[in-house]
Amino acid sequence: MKNKFLFLILLIFLTGKITAQPTFSGDKVSWHGFDRYDFVMDESTLKITPFKPDPDEKNAVKTPEKGQRRCIIVVPQKAAAGNPWSWQGCYWDHEPQTEVELLKRGFFIAFITPDPGKEWDAWYKFLTEKYGLNTKPAFVGMSKGGVNEYDWATSNPDKVSCIYADNPAIRPTAFMKLGELAKNDIPLLNVCGSADFLLERNTLAIEKRYQELGGRITVMIKEGPAHHPHSIKNPKLIADWIESNMKLTPEIRPDFANAKFIKSYYYSLDNSYPYLPEEKTYAISRGPGFTKCYERYDLERNSQWGVTGMTVIVPEKAASGKPWIFRASNITRDDVVDQQLLAKGYHIVIAPLTEQSGAVKSQWDSTYNFMVEHGFSKKAALEGKGAASGESFAWAIENPDKVTAIYTENPVMMSLMSKKVLLDNLESLTKAKIPLLTVSGSLDPWLTDNTKVLEQRYKKSGGKNTVLIRQGEGHFLTTKDPEVIVKFITDNTK
């Protein structure tokens, strides 16, 4: 109760107003124990008027007469702050358990007969402007309903909060506009059966593309079922996801992330396998609904190729002293070391790349200065893999007072940033007592001429270099022992 009261106060403070629960006109009937109001829309004039359904409709809805659309709004007993609502545009009352659960939580439930068009726009305007429902509803769509919700949402990305799609299909035109959803920070939840004929070319295709676009997409693949049954019998997981993704307050960015930074997300693609007792099966589950998800900010530079500036990935809560990792290469979804460091409160900063020149010292310097000017630690831990390790060493050699530790994997000691022979210029690092940790595969082709030489020369000059060799591994490591690496970094950034 106390948390709800504080949220209400915050909502009033941020919006400057409180939205009263609307009262709908017309006759009402019962829908799963809640008040249901029916309307009919004239397709030519878009006029919406109250409508009294036939008693034999019960919880369902009949096909409207030609030239008309049937519209429904179901009202919670007490509206949640901000008058949130979910919108369905096909198969009304099919597997309604999620909507019933949302009603219990104070959501309104809306429906209009398909397909999307000016009629849907008029229904949205009717509910938001006349009755004061939230301007960003959640969407619920099953099968063809998924087609409808993706059609309308990709054409109106500023009017959607989140999308739950169940065994959905998607048109090519909507698929091509998924970037509009990602730009508007709209999270997706796709639930599908493992034997569904739509899985591979729809849900999995949407998942892959949305991840590439930097959007948040959570996927649940029920083991065994085909296209039916839709949804899951216990609606808590889906309702929790929808409720947590309603946009009721303005976005608050970190102080460093001005308008020049493009926001996206970073999260692991690891699968979990929760049991669904009501379905008597398991579900392959991945994405932000099941793993930690972090905000990512990319600095957009004036380039015909798009984003080429620095990247900052933000932990949920910064560790004391605001430590950060200065990476010399792009991050992948399976970078478990960085994921553990994010969980410990470290910011991950990826150095910029120039279109034709690769790493440039002046840009690394600017990135470092930018972070320090925004209150981050004056000493960063450097991280590099392969040839990117050389760039880490090149910058560290010129800036030993700004480095606390260097961690590299299968290092290749060459650099586009510096003309120096890196292995002949390690003295500044040893004088600054910068510890090194190198992880290499025993089959790495660069092992002898790089990892081994680096180990010998650094130790000979009095430096501390811990080298871990992964037997049977090559240049692309599959075993990293992230706990050892994370401990090395955290021990050296206190």
Stockholm file with secondary structure:
# STOCKHOLM 1.0

chainA/1-494         MKNKFLFLILLIFLTGKITAQPTFSGDKVSWHGFDRYDFVMDESTLKITPFKPDPDEKNAVKTPEKGQRRCIIVVPQKAAAGNPWSWQGCYWDHEPQTEVELLKRGFFIAFITPDPGKEWDAWYKFLTEKYGLNTKPAFVGMSKGGVNEYDWATSNPDKVSCIYADNPAIRPTAFMKLGELAKNDIPLLNVCGSADFLLERNTLAIEKRYQELGGRITVMIKEGPAHHPHSIKNPKLIADWIESNMKLTPEIRPDFANAKFIKSYYYSLDNSYPYLPEEKTYAISRGPGFTKCYERYDLERNSQWGVTGMTVIVPEKAASGKPWIFRASNITRDDVVDQQLLAKGYHIVIAPLTEQSGAVKSQWDSTYNFMVEHGFSKKAALEGKGAASGESFAWAIENPDKVTAIYTENPVMMSLMSKKVLLDNLESLTKAKIPLLTVSGSLDPWLTDNTKVLEQRYKKSGGKNTVLIRQGEGHFLTTKDPEVIVKFITDNTK
#=GR chainA/1-494 SS CHHHHHHHHHHHHHHSCCCCCCCCCSCEEEETTEEEEEEEEETTTCCEEEECCCGGGTTSCCCCCTTEEEEEEEECSSCCTTCCEEEECSSTTSSTHHHHHHHHTTCEEEEECSCCSHHHHHHHHIIIIISCCCSSCEEEEETHHHHHHHHHHHHCGGGCSEEEEESCCCCHHHHHTHHHHHHTTCCEEEEEETTCTTIIIIIHHHHHHHHHTTCCEEEEEESSCCSCSCSCSSTHHHHHHHHHTCCCSCCCCCTTCCTTEEEEEEECCCCBCCEETTTTEEEEEESTTTSCEEEEEEECCSCTTCCCSCEEEECSSCCTTCCEEEESSCCCTTCHHHHHHHHTTCEEEECCCBTTTBCCHHHHHHHHHHHHHTTCCSSEEEEEETTHHHHHHHHHHHCGGGEEEEEEESCCCCCSSCCSCGGGCCHHHHHTTCCEEEEEETTCTTIIIIIIHHHHHHHHTTCCEEEEEETTCCSSCSCCCHHHHHHHHHHTCC
#=GC SS_cons         CHHHHHHHHHHHHHHSCCCCCCCCCSCEEEETTEEEEEEEEETTTCCEEEECCCGGGTTSCCCCCTTEEEEEEEECSSCCTTCCEEEECSSTTSSTHHHHHHHHTTCEEEEECSCCSHHHHHHHHIIIIISCCCSSCEEEEETHHHHHHHHHHHHCGGGCSEEEEESCCCCHHHHHTHHHHHHTTCCEEEEEETTCTTIIIIIHHHHHHHHHTTCCEEEEEESSCCSCSCSCSSTHHHHHHHHHTCCCSCCCCCTTCCTTEEEEEEECCCCBCCEETTTTEEEEEESTTTSCEEEEEEECCSCTTCCCSCEEEECSSCCTTCCEEEESSCCCTTCHHHHHHHHTTCEEEECCCBTTTBCCHHHHHHHHHHHHHTTCCSSEEEEEETTHHHHHHHHHHHCGGGEEEEEEESCCCCCSSCCSCGGGCCHHHHHTTCCEEEEEETTCTTIIIIIIHHHHHHHHTTCCEEEEEETTCCSSCSCCCHHHHHHHHHHTCC
//
